[in-house]
């Protein structure tokens, strides 16, 4: 029953930064752990990062650990993904998702996801 809308994708040079946002426009944001997933052309969907309901637990895939940072602002119904040191292999459609826990989302167990925002990193 929740609606998730992603913003902030675009084209960036290798080594650049982008900040993605996700807004929950329907549902109760504070009830959900949240996360980011991505799908690159010709590849399966993969986990990127997740965060617990109160923000005290964050998880990252090995591919993005140390470069990406997930955060949330519960009062604003907003989820963020700060992406630094971007690489061409980060090129994908990025989706925000809600689920029962950050750990569940890291295992691609989630309940809802958005329509996605495209991130393209050039060489």
VMD Tcl script that draws the C-alpha trace (Angstrom):
set ca {
  {0.00 0.00 0.00}
  {3.00 2.34 0.14}
  {4.08 4.47 -2.80}
  {7.80 5.12 -3.23}
  {9.19 7.73 -5.61}
  {12.90 8.12 -6.38}
  {14.67 11.33 -7.40}
  {18.19 12.48 -8.18}
  {19.51 10.18 -10.87}
  {21.55 11.51 -13.74}
  {24.76 11.41 -15.71}
  {28.05 11.87 -13.87}
  {31.74 11.43 -14.62}
  {33.82 8.68 -13.07}
  {34.77 9.75 -9.55}
  {31.82 12.10 -9.23}
  {28.96 12.15 -6.75}
  {25.19 11.97 -6.76}
  {22.59 12.10 -4.03}
  {19.45 10.05 -4.52}
  {16.22 10.68 -2.64}
  {13.17 8.54 -2.06}
  {9.90 9.90 -0.73}
  {7.12 7.79 0.70}
  {3.97 9.48 -0.57}
  {1.54 6.86 0.72}
  {1.81 4.82 3.90}
  {3.59 5.29 7.21}
  {7.30 5.79 6.59}
  {8.33 5.22 10.20}
  {6.87 1.69 10.12}
  {9.39 0.42 7.58}
  {13.00 -0.43 7.24}
  {14.18 0.97 3.93}
  {16.78 0.23 1.34}
  {18.20 0.78 -2.10}
  {18.40 -1.82 -4.86}
  {19.75 -1.54 -8.38}
  {19.55 -3.32 -11.70}
  {22.16 -2.93 -14.41}
  {21.36 -3.76 -18.03}
  {21.54 -7.50 -18.62}
  {22.02 -8.27 -14.93}
  {19.80 -9.31 -12.07}
  {18.63 -6.96 -9.35}
  {21.14 -6.54 -6.53}
  {21.14 -5.14 -3.04}
  {22.90 -1.81 -2.48}
  {22.17 -0.54 1.04}
  {19.55 -0.68 3.77}
  {18.67 1.09 7.00}
  {16.60 0.20 10.05}
  {13.44 2.00 11.13}
  {15.23 4.34 13.53}
  {18.41 4.60 11.48}
  {20.77 2.95 13.97}
  {21.64 0.02 11.69}
  {22.93 0.34 8.14}
  {24.06 -2.39 5.75}
  {25.95 -2.14 2.48}
  {26.93 -4.44 -0.32}
  {30.65 -5.07 -0.69}
  {30.55 -3.28 -4.05}
  {29.56 0.07 -2.53}
  {30.87 -0.11 1.04}
  {32.99 2.93 1.85}
  {31.65 4.92 -1.09}
  {27.90 5.11 -0.51}
  {26.01 6.25 2.58}
  {22.35 5.62 3.30}
  {20.34 7.84 5.65}
  {16.76 8.70 6.46}
  {14.76 11.64 7.78}
  {11.64 10.13 9.27}
  {9.90 13.45 9.91}
  {10.17 14.20 6.17}
  {9.28 10.67 4.96}
  {12.55 10.72 3.08}
  {15.32 8.23 2.34}
  {18.69 9.23 0.88}
  {21.65 7.59 -0.78}
  {24.83 9.65 -1.01}
  {27.05 8.16 -3.70}
  {30.69 9.21 -3.87}
  {33.57 7.96 -5.97}
  {31.19 6.69 -8.63}
  {32.43 4.06 -11.07}
  {31.08 2.99 -14.47}
  {30.02 -0.30 -12.91}
  {27.61 1.66 -10.71}
  {25.55 2.44 -13.81}
  {22.07 1.06 -13.16}
  {18.50 1.90 -12.39}
  {18.24 2.51 -8.65}
  {15.11 1.65 -6.68}
  {14.12 2.36 -3.13}
  {12.32 -0.39 -1.26}
  {10.54 -0.97 2.03}
  {10.71 -4.15 4.06}
  {10.48 -5.72 7.51}
  {14.13 -5.16 8.44}
  {17.42 -3.92 7.04}
  {18.69 -7.49 7.09}
  {15.70 -8.77 5.12}
  {16.22 -6.11 2.48}
  {19.89 -7.07 2.20}
  {18.66 -10.54 1.22}
  {16.29 -9.00 -1.38}
  {13.30 -9.69 0.83}
  {11.12 -6.59 0.57}
  {7.47 -5.62 0.30}
  {7.36 -2.57 -1.97}
  {9.58 -0.72 -4.39}
  {9.44 2.36 -6.57}
  {9.73 2.99 -10.30}
  {13.44 3.77 -10.15}
  {15.84 6.51 -11.16}
  {18.63 6.07 -13.71}
  {22.26 6.59 -12.73}
  {24.85 6.64 -15.51}
  {28.57 6.95 -14.80}
  {30.80 7.71 -17.76}
  {34.45 6.73 -18.10}
}
mol new
graphics top color blue
foreach p $ca { graphics top sphere $p radius 0.5 }
foreach p [lrange $ca 0 end-1] q [lrange $ca 1 end] { graphics top cylinder $p $q radius 0.2 }
display resetview
